[in-house]
């Protein structure tokens, strides 16, 4: 059994080095690259104003985060959920940079880039030169986008988990039965013993066949 965690963040901007902060974190557990239903979610007070440009992307305003916990309040729970599993994200360096910046603020070590699995890189490898945003991949794999009116970390995680299944071939693996034997074995049937059957042919039938073959040009039967 292989465990990994797929996660997403929403932020006040694009660069933690200029003071942008995380305002939403969502993560879901995958086992053998398929969702288990276990998840972590937190809406956070970023301790600064949320610019209107950011709100237009994710729909989160200062009102939504008023009274919410700060990152330091949820860091231990988040890290416990992450465990030591590989961490999957779309454009993962962006999310890693923000989480690592928040961890540094509360005196905790960085996540470690060796744990990173970037679905954007996977998508570019599979579909070079094509649009590989989350929206584009959902449309390509015919994944329902009707609920995605704004960027929402938990919804984006759920959509990305479906994309990840497609990118890694997990849907085919998911067809396996909940036993040690896969679907291929469940469908196995013992071979049926086949025996040659002799048919009696009349002189009239043999003559008709000879006449038919005689009309064929360069018939292989006559070589």
C-alpha positions in Angstrom: 0.0 0.0 0.0 1.4 3.4 -1.1 0.2 6.5 0.6 0.5 10.0 -0.8 -1.2 13.4 -0.1 -2.5 15.7 -2.7 -2.9 19.3 -1.6 -3.7 22.9 -2.7 -3.5 26.4 -1.3 -5.1 29.7 -1.9 -3.2 32.8 -1.1 -3.3 36.6 -0.9 -0.9 36.9 -3.9 1.8 35.3 -5.9 5.0 35.7 -3.8 5.6 34.8 -0.2 8.8 36.8 -0.3 6.9 40.1 -0.5 4.5 39.2 2.3 1.8 37.2 0.6 0.2 34.6 2.9 -1.7 31.4 2.8 -5.5 31.8 3.5 -6.8 28.3 2.6 -5.2 24.8 2.7 -6.9 21.6 1.6 -5.4 18.1 1.3 -6.7 14.7 0.6 -5.2 11.3 1.2 -4.5 8.9 -1.7 -3.7 5.2 -1.3 -2.3 3.5 -4.3 -2.9 6.9 -6.1 -6.7 6.8 -5.4 -8.6 9.0 -2.9 -9.6 7.3 0.4 -12.0 10.0 1.5 -9.8 11.3 4.3 -9.0 15.0 4.1 -7.6 18.1 5.9 -9.0 21.6 5.4 -8.4 25.0 7.0 -9.5 28.5 6.2 -6.9 30.9 7.8 -6.5 34.4 9.0 -3.5 35.6 6.9 -2.9 38.5 9.4 -3.1 41.0 6.5 -5.6 42.3 4.1 -6.7 40.2 1.1 -6.3 42.2 -2.1 -9.3 42.5 -4.4 -7.3 41.0 -7.2 -6.8 37.8 -5.1 -10.5 37.8 -4.1 -11.5 37.8 -7.8 -9.5 34.5 -8.2 -10.7 32.5 -5.2 -13.7 34.5 -3.9 -12.3 34.7 -0.3 -12.6 38.1 1.4 -11.4 39.6 4.6 -14.9 38.9 6.0 -14.5 35.2 5.3 -11.3 34.9 7.3 -12.3 37.1 10.3 -11.8 35.1 13.5 -10.4 32.1 11.7 -7.3 30.3 13.0 -3.8 31.5 12.1 -1.4 29.1 10.3 0.5 28.4 13.5 -2.7 27.1 15.0 -3.2 24.4 12.4 0.4 23.6 11.5 0.7 20.6 13.7 -2.5 19.1 12.4 -1.5 19.7 8.8 1.9 18.2 9.2 0.4 15.2 11.0 -1.9 14.7 8.0 1.0 15.1 5.6 3.1 12.6 7.5 6.1 11.6 5.6 4.2 10.8 2.4 5.0 12.2 -1.1 3.1 15.5 -1.6 1.3 16.1 -4.9 0.2 19.5 -6.2 -0.4 21.3 -9.5 2.4 23.7 -10.1 3.8 22.3 -6.9 6.7 24.7 -6.4 4.2 27.5 -5.9 2.4 25.7 -3.1 5.6 24.4 -1.5 7.1 27.9 -1.4 4.0 29.2 0.4 3.8 26.4 2.9 7.5 26.5 3.6 7.3 30.2 4.2 4.5 29.7 6.7 6.4 26.9 8.4 9.4 29.2 8.7 7.3 31.8 10.4 6.3 29.4 13.1 9.8 27.9 13.5 9.2 24.6 11.8 11.4 22.9 9.1 10.5 23.1 5.4 8.6 20.3 3.7 11.5 19.2 1.6 11.4 19.4 -2.2 12.4 15.7 -2.5 8.8 14.9 -1.5 7.3 16.9 -4.4 5.2 15.4 -7.1 4.2 18.1 -9.6 1.2 17.2 -11.7 1.9 20.1 -14.0 5.2 18.5 -15.0 3.4 15.1 -15.5 0.9 16.8 -17.7 3.5 18.7 -19.8 5.4 15.4 -20.3 2.2 13.7 -21.5 0.8 16.6 -23.5 3.8 18.7 -24.6 2.9 22.0 -26.1 -0.8 21.8 -25.0 -2.6 23.9 -22.3 -2.1 22.0 -19.0 -3.9 24.2 -16.5 -6.2 22.3 -14.1 -9.2 23.6 -16.1 -7.7 22.4 -19.4 -6.9 19.0 -18.0 -10.3 18.6 -16.6 -11.8 19.4 -20.0 -9.4 17.0 -21.7 -10.3 14.2 -19.4 -14.1 15.1 -19.4 -14.1 15.8 -15.7 -17.1 17.9 -14.5 -16.1 21.6 -13.9 -19.6 23.0 -13.3 -18.9 23.7 -9.6 -15.6 25.5 -10.3 -16.8 29.1 -10.5 -13.8 30.3 -8.5 -10.6 28.7 -7.2 -11.4 26.7 -4.1 -8.7 24.7 -2.5 -10.8 21.7 -1.5 -12.7 21.5 -4.8 -9.4 22.0 -6.7 -8.0 19.0 -4.7 -10.9 16.8 -5.6 -10.6 17.8 -9.3 -6.9 17.3 -9.3 -7.2 13.9 -7.7 -9.4 12.9 -10.7 -6.8 14.4 -13.1 -4.0 12.6 -11.3 -5.8 9.3 -11.6 -6.0 9.9 -15.4 -2.3 11.0 -15.6 -1.0 8.0 -13.8 -3.4 5.3 -15.2 -4.9 4.9 -11.8 -8.5 4.4 -13.1 -7.4 1.1 -14.7 -5.7 0.0 -11.5 -9.0 1.0 -9.7 -10.8 -1.6 -11.7 -9.0 -4.3 -9.7 -11.1 -6.2 -7.2 -10.7 -5.7 -3.4 -8.8 -9.0 -3.2 -5.3 -10.1 -4.1 -6.6 -11.2 -7.5 -7.3 -8.6 -10.1 -10.1 -8.4 -12.5 -8.1 -10.2 -15.1 -7.9 -13.2 -12.9 -11.6 -13.0 -11.9 -12.5 -13.2 -15.6 -10.2 -16.2 -16.2 -11.9 -19.3 -17.4 -10.3 -22.7 -17.9 -9.6 -23.4 -21.5 -12.2 -25.6 -23.2 -10.8 -28.8 -24.7 -11.4 -28.8 -28.4 -11.4 -31.9 -30.6 -11.3 -32.2 -34.3 -14.5 -33.5 -35.8 -14.6 -35.5 -39.0 -17.3 -35.0 -41.5 -18.3 -37.4 -44.3 -18.3 -35.9 -47.8 -20.2 -37.4 -50.6 -18.8 -38.1 -54.1 -21.2 -35.4 -55.5 -19.8 -32.8 -53.0 -16.2 -33.7 -53.9 -17.0 -33.3 -57.6 -18.7 -29.9 -57.1 -15.7 -28.7 -55.0 -13.3 -29.8 -57.7 -15.3 -28.0 -60.4 -15.4 -24.8 -58.3 -11.6 -24.9 -57.6 -11.0 -25.6 -61.3 -12.6 -22.3 -62.2 -10.2 -20.4 -59.9 -7.2 -18.7 -61.5 -3.9 -19.8 -60.0 -5.7 -21.6 -57.1 -3.3 -22.4 -54.3 -5.0 -25.8 -53.9 -3.6 -26.8 -57.3 0.0 -25.7 -56.7 
